[in-house]
Amino acid sequence: EGSSSSSVIFKRKPIIIIVVGMAGSGKTTFLQRLVSHTQSSNIRGYVINLDPAVINLPYGANIDIRDTVHYKEVMKEYNLGPNGGILTSLNLFSTRFNEVVSLIERRADQLDYVLVDTPGQIEIFTWSASGAIITEAFASTFPTIITYVVDTPRSSNPVTFMSNMLYACSILYKMRLPLVLAFNKVDVVKHEFALEWMEDFEAFQTALDSDTSYTSTLTRSLSLVLDEFYKNLRSVGVSAVSGVGMDAFFNAIRDSSEDYMKNY
Ligand code: GTP
C-alpha cells in the first residue's frame, strides 16, 4: 500500500540537485558544505561542476566541465568575451551531456544524490538553450530539484526581497521543476522574516508600505503573484559557513522529489 511503484523507482535513483544562485549568494560555499555534509553523514553523493571559468573549486568534483572544455581557448577560438566564453563552453559540453547521464545511470544503485554546481552568472544557466538541454536530460531520467540560494542578509529589505523572489519565480516557470529556496547566511541574519512574509500576505504588505511610497499598485499585484508562487515551493534556512540547516535542507529535497514523482 505505502510502497507505490513510483516510490520504488525513487529509492533506486539518485536525486539530482541543481544549485543556482545570484553571484555572491554563497552558492560555492553552500556546495562545499553539502559535499562535506554528505561525506560525514554516509550519504552517497556525486558532484558535477558545470562552471567552466572557476579557477579553484573548494571541493572535489567527480565530473568537471573543465576536463572537457577549455574556457580560455574557447574564448580565443571564437573571439568571445568572458560571458560568451562561458556560454559557448556550456553549449559545447551540453552536446555530449547524454554521456554524463548514462554514466550516472550506470552508478545509480550506488548514489543517493548528485550535486550540480552551475556557472556563477546565473542567467548563463537559467536562460540558455544548453541550461535547458542539461536540465531536461537530468529530469527525463532522474528526480531533479532546483535549489535557489538566497543571500538572506541582502534580502531583508522588502523591495529587494520581492525582486529576488520574482527572479526565483521566473526560474520555476522556466524550468518547471520542484524548487527549494535555501535562505543562506542565517548565521548573520535569521530567515524568519522571510518565512513570515511568505506566509502572511498582510505582513508583507505592511513591510512594503513602510518601505516604498511609489508603484504601490504594481508591488501589491506582484506580491499577489508571489503568494501563489510560494505555495509551490519549499524553503529552509541554512548557513554554508556554520553548517546549520543541512538536515532540513535534505528533508526538503526528499519531500520535493516525492512531489516530482507524483507530478512531473
Ligand atoms: P560563485 O558565484 O560560484 O562564485 O559563488 P558565490 O559568489 O555565490 O558565493 P561564494 O561561495 O563565493 O560566497 C560569497 C561570499 O559569501 C563569500 O565571502 C563567503 O564567505 C560568504 N558566505 C557564503 N556563505 C555564507 C554563510 O552561510 N554565512 C556567511 N556569513 N557568509 C557566507
Residues whose N, C-alpha, C, O or C-beta is under 5 A from the ligand:
A	BS01	GTP	M22 A23 G24 S25 G26 K27 T28 T29 G120 N184 K185 V186 D187 V188 V238 S239 A240 V241
